[in-house]
Amino acid sequence: MALRAQGWHVTGSDWAPAVELAALERGAIDAIGVDLTAEICFVALPVSSIADAASDLLSQADWVVTDVGSVKAPVVAALDHPRFVGGHPMAGSEQEGLAGSSATMFEGAVWVLTPSGTTDPAAQALVHSVVASFGADVVTLAPDVHDRVVAMVSHVPHLTAATLMGQAADRAGQADQGPLLRLAAGGFRDMTRIAAGHPGIWPDICAENREAIVEVLDELIANLTDVRHVVSEGDRASLVDRLEGAREARLNLPTTATRPEELVELRVGVPDRPGVLAAVTAMATQFEVNIYDIEIAHSAEGPRGVLILLVDTGKVERFCEALIADGYAVSSRGLT
């Protein structure tokens, strides 16, 4: 729906004909099927099915292929192809499929790209520009870094919410706990909302990202054990320190810039070869610099080009210093 809202002609297919018809009726696609003249393909399947489907698409035409799976390392490793760009939009809700879709669902959401060293810069730039046009905050990470990060901020939170919801449901069945779920107010509902998501995708996610998820679960169990000790010992000072630290961290979660006065155009001279754009955009993520648009200007006089990046101004100085230290030529100008 976001693609159609940006003026793209969109075709789509699904294993279930009823889903294809529903997508057509809802306005998510213009037509059912595969259009071999398309510029870009999005693969939205369970994680274990993405690599085979993407490989098949890459063999059919010269288009760029990306995916929306929440585990990246095994997918990118299986698809070492210049026209594949791993992707993961951190958006959506507990609603399933088309019922949870809208043309604006990616506005303000983070969309992670995980290019490899063999990714064609033009393919990465196309995917970046398309998803940025949805209003998404595009972040570039190495596939293994992505998987460790989402284990912390997405996978384990879901498992935690499901466990807490299951514990509450079990307690509600006890003779003296009948009113428990009726008393579940805003805080409990906010914490467990994601437990209402479709469980079908989670066995794949947990299998493909097992190591990172188990590592975070172990840390969480250790931290909860520490909290249990603090509570059982009546250590008020330690408890307040923990709660204050969590409160400060929560209040300082980052936001994105959108006004023109908060943006600057960077021009970065680069060698014209695969992997360079991935390295520059990953460096931007390292310095917490949001990239709102990317353009690649190829030189007619040799194997070099210019990356034109539209970025926020907040931390751009350190980003530029790091680029120059790595041997890139950098110039900048404000938009106002």
For each residue, the residues with C-beta under 8 A, 3 or more apart:
1: 4 5 26 27 28 101 102 103 105
2: 5 6 103 104 105 106 134
3: 6 8 10 130
4: 1 7 8 10 27 28 29 30 103
5: 1 2 103 104
6: 2 3 130 133 134
7: 4
8: 3 4
9: 30 35
10: 3 4 28 29 30
11: 29 30 31 32 33 34 35 38
12: 20 23 28 29 32 33
13: 20 32 33 34
14: 17 19 20 23
15: 19
16: 19 20
17: 14 20 21
18: 21 22
19: 14 15 16 22 23 97 98
20: 12 13 14 16 17 23 24 29 32
21: 17 18 24 25 32
22: 18 19 25 26 98
23: 12 14 19 20 26 28 29 32 98
24: 20 21 27 28 29 31 32
25: 21 22
26: 1 22 23 98 101
27: 1 4 24
28: 1 4 10 12 23 24 98 101
29: 4 10 11 12 20 23 24 32
30: 4 9 10 11
31: 11 24 35
32: 11 12 13 20 21 23 24 29
33: 11 12 13
34: 11 13 38 60
35: 9 11 31 38
36: 60 61
37: 61
38: 11 34 35 41 61 63
39: 63 64 126
40: 63 64 65 66 126 127 130
41: 38 57 63 64 65 66
42: 66 67 68 87
43: 50 53 54 57 65 66 67 68 69
44: 67 68
45: 49 50 53 67 69
46: 49 50 69 200 201 204
47: 50 69 70 71 74 75 201 204 205 208
48: 204 207 208
49: 45 46 52 53
50: 43 45 46 47 53 54 67 69 75
51: 54 55 74 75 78 79
52: 49 55 56
53: 43 45 49 50 56 57
54: 43 50 51 57 58 65 67 75 79 84
55: 51 52 58 59 78 79 81
56: 52 53 59 60
57: 41 43 53 54 60 61 63 65
58: 54 55 65 79 81 83 84
59: 55 56
60: 34 36 56 57
61: 36 37 38 57
62: 83
63: 38 39 40 41 57 83
64: 39 40 41 83 84 85 123 126 127
65: 40 41 43 54 57 58 81 83 84 85
66: 40 41 42 43 84 85 86 87 113 127
67: 42 43 44 45 50 54 75 86 87 88
68: 42 43 44 87 88 89
69: 43 45 46 47 50 72 75 86 88
70: 47 88 150 154 155 201 205 209
71: 47 74 75 147 150 204 205 208 209
72: 69 75 76 86 88 112 114 143 144 146 147
73: 76 77 143 144 146 147
74: 47 51 71 77 78 208
75: 47 50 51 54 67 69 71 72 78 79 86 143
76: 72 73 79 80 84 86 114 116 143
77: 73 74 80 143
78: 51 55 74 75
79: 51 54 55 58 75 76 84 86
80: 76 77 116 118
81: 55 58 65 84 118
82: 118 119 120 123 274
83: 58 62 63 64 65 120 123
84: 54 58 64 65 66 76 79 81 119 123
85: 64 65 66 113 114 115 119 123 124 127
86: 66 67 69 72 75 76 79 113 114 115 116 143 146
87: 42 66 67 68 111 112 113 114 127 131
88: 67 68 69 70 72 111 112 114 146 150
89: 68 92 106 109 110 111 112 131 136
90: 109 110 111 112 150 154
91: 105 106 109 110 111 136
92: 89 95 100 105
93: 100 197
94: 100 193 194 195 196 197
95: 92 99 100
96: 99 100 197 198
97: 19 100 101
98: 19 22 23 26 28 101
99: 95 96
100: 92 93 94 95 96 97 105
101: 1 26 28 97 98 105
102: 1 105
103: 1 2 4 5
104: 2 5 107 135
105: 1 2 91 92 100 101 102 109
106: 2 89 91 109 111 131 134 135 136
107: 104 134 135 136
108: 135 136 137 256
109: 89 90 91 105 106 135 136 137
110: 89 90 91 136 137 138 139
111: 87 88 89 90 91 106 131 132 134 136 137 138 139
112: 72 87 88 89 90 138 139 140 141 146 150
113: 66 85 86 87 124 127 128 131 138 139 140 141 281
114: 72 76 85 86 87 88 140 141 142 143 146
115: 85 86 119 124 140 275 277 278 281
116: 76 80 86 119 143 275 278
117: 274 275 278
118: 80 81 82 274 275
119: 82 84 85 115 116 123 124 274 275 277 278
120: 82 83 123 124 274
121: 124 125 272 274 276 277 278 296 305
122: 125 126 296
123: 64 82 83 84 85 119 120 126 127
124: 85 113 115 119 120 121 127 128 277 278 281 294
125: 121 122 128 129 277 294 295 296
126: 39 40 64 122 123 129 130
127: 40 64 66 85 87 113 123 124 130 131
128: 113 124 125 131 132 138 281 291 293 294
129: 125 126 132 133 293 294
130: 3 6 40 126 127 133 134
131: 87 89 106 111 113 127 128 134 136 138
132: 111 128 129 135 136 138 291 292 293 294
133: 6 129 130
134: 2 6 106 107 111 130 131
135: 104 106 107 108 109 132
136: 89 91 106 107 108 109 110 111 131 132
137: 108 109 110 111 256 290
138: 110 111 112 113 128 131 132 290 291 292
139: 110 111 112 113 285 290
140: 112 113 114 115 278 281 282 284 285 291
141: 112 113 114 145 146 149 282 285
142: 114 145 146 282
143: 72 73 75 76 77 86 114 116 146 147
144: 72 73 147 148
145: 141 142 148 149
146: 72 73 86 88 112 114 141 142 143 149 150
147: 71 72 73 143 144 150 151 209 212
148: 144 145 151 152 212 215
149: 141 145 146 152 153
150: 70 71 88 90 112 146 147 153 154 155 209 212
151: 147 148 154 155 156 209 212 213 215 216
152: 148 149 155 156 216
153: 149 150 157
154: 70 90 150 151 157 158
155: 70 150 151 152 158 159 205 206 209 212 213 216
156: 151 152 159 160 213 216 217 220
157: 153 154 160 161 194
158: 154 155 161 162 194 195 197 202
159: 155 156 162 163 202 206 213 217
160: 156 157 163 164 220
161: 157 158 164 165 191 192 193 194 195
162: 158 159 165 166 192 195
163: 159 160 166 167
164: 160 161 167 168 191 192 195
165: 161 162 168 169 192 195
166: 162 163 169 170
167: 163 164 170 171
168: 164 165 171 172 180 181 184 188 192
169: 165 166 172 173 181
170: 166 167 173 174
171: 167 168 174 177 180
172: 168 169 177 178 180 181
173: 169 170 177
174: 170 171 177 178
175: 178
176:
177: 171 172 173 174 180
178: 172 174 175
179: 182 183
180: 168 171 172 177 183 184
181: 168 169 172 184
182: 179
183: 179 180
184: 168 180 181 188 189
185: 188 189
186: 189 190
187: 190 191
188: 168 184 185 191 192
189: 184 185 186 192 193
190: 186 187 193
191: 161 164 187 188
192: 161 162 164 165 168 188 189 195 196
193: 94 161 189 190 196
194: 94 157 158 161 197
195: 94 158 161 162 164 165 192
196: 94 192 193
197: 93 94 96 158 194 201
198: 96 201
199: 202
200: 46 203
201: 46 47 70 197 198 204 205
202: 158 159 199 205 206
203: 200 206 207
204: 46 47 48 71 201 207 208
205: 47 70 71 155 201 202 208 209
206: 155 159 202 203 209 210 213
207: 48 203 204 210
208: 47 48 71 74 204 205
209: 70 71 147 150 151 155 205 206 212 213
210: 206 207 213 214
211: 214 215
212: 147 148 150 151 155 209 215 216
213: 151 155 156 159 206 209 210 216 217
214: 210 211 217 218
215: 148 151 211 212 218 219
216: 151 152 155 156 212 213 219 220
217: 156 159 213 214 220 221
218: 214 215 221 222
219: 215 216 222 223
220: 156 160 216 217 223 224
221: 217 218 224 225
222: 218 219 225 226
223: 219 220 226 227
224: 220 221 227 228
225: 221 222 228 229
226: 222 223 229 230
227: 223 224 230 231 239 242
228: 224 225 231 232
229: 225 226 232 233 235
230: 226 227 233 235 238 239 242
231: 227 228 234 235 239
232: 228 229
233: 229 230
234: 231
235: 229 230 231 238 239
236: 239 240
237: 240 241
238: 230 235 241 242
239: 227 230 231 235 236 242 243
240: 236 237 243 244
241: 237 238 244 245
242: 227 230 238 239 245 246
243: 239 240 246 247
244: 240 241 247 248
245: 241 242 248 249
246: 242 243 249 250
247: 243 244 250 251
248: 244 245 251 252
249: 245 246 252 253
250: 246 247 253
251: 247 248
252: 248 249
253: 249 250
254: 288
255:
256: 108 137 290 312
257: 262 263 290 312 313 314
258: 262
259: 262 263
260: 263 335 336
261: 334 335 336
262: 257 258 259 312 313 314
263: 257 259 260 292 310 311 312 313 334 335
264: 310 311 312 313 316 332 333 334 335
265: 308 309 310 311 332 333 334 335
266: 307 308 309 310 311 316 320 330 331 332
267: 306 307 308 309 330 331 332
268: 280 306 307 309 323 328 329 330
269: 304 305 306 328 329 330
270: 276 277 280 304 305 306 307 328
271: 276 303 304 305
272: 121 276 298 299 303 304 305
273: 276 303
274: 82 117 118 119 120 121
275: 115 116 117 118 119 278 279
276: 121 270 271 272 273 279 280
277: 115 119 121 124 125 270 280 281 294 296 307
278: 115 116 117 119 121 124 140 275 281 282
279: 275 276 282 283
280: 268 270 276 277 283 284 307 309 323 328
281: 113 115 124 128 140 277 278 284 285 291 294
282: 140 141 142 278 279 285 286
283: 279 280 286 287 319 322 323 326
284: 140 280 281 287 289 290 291 309 311 319
285: 139 140 141 281 282 288 289
286: 282 283 322
287: 283 284 315 318 319 322
288: 254 285 314 315
289: 284 285 311 312 314 315 316 319
290: 137 138 139 256 257 284 311 312
291: 128 132 138 140 281 284 294 309 310 311
292: 132 138 263 310 311 312
293: 128 129 132 309 310
294: 124 125 128 129 132 277 281 291 307 308 309 310
295: 125 307 308
296: 121 122 125 277 305 306 307 308
297: 305 306 307 308
298: 272 305
299: 272 302 303 304 305 306
300:
301: 304
302: 299
303: 271 272 273 299
304: 269 270 271 272 299 301
305: 121 269 270 271 272 296 297 298 299
306: 267 268 269 270 296 297 299
307: 266 267 268 270 277 280 294 295 296 297
308: 265 266 267 294 295 296 297
309: 265 266 267 268 280 284 291 293 294
310: 263 264 265 266 291 292 293 294 335
311: 263 264 265 266 284 289 290 291 292 316 319
312: 256 257 262 263 264 289 290 292 315 316
313: 257 262 263 264 316 334
314: 257 262 288 289
315: 287 288 289 312 318 319
316: 264 266 289 311 312 313 319 320 332
317: 320 321
318: 287 315 321 322
319: 283 284 287 289 311 315 316 322 323
320: 266 316 317 323 324 330 332
321: 317 318 324 325
322: 283 286 287 318 319 325 326
323: 268 280 283 319 320 326 328 330
324: 320 321 327 328 329 330
325: 321 322
326: 283 322 323
327: 324
328: 268 269 270 280 323 324
329: 268 269 324
330: 266 267 268 269 320 323 324
331: 266 267
332: 264 265 266 267 316 320
333: 264 265
334: 261 263 264 265 313
335: 260 261 263 264 265 310
336: 260 261
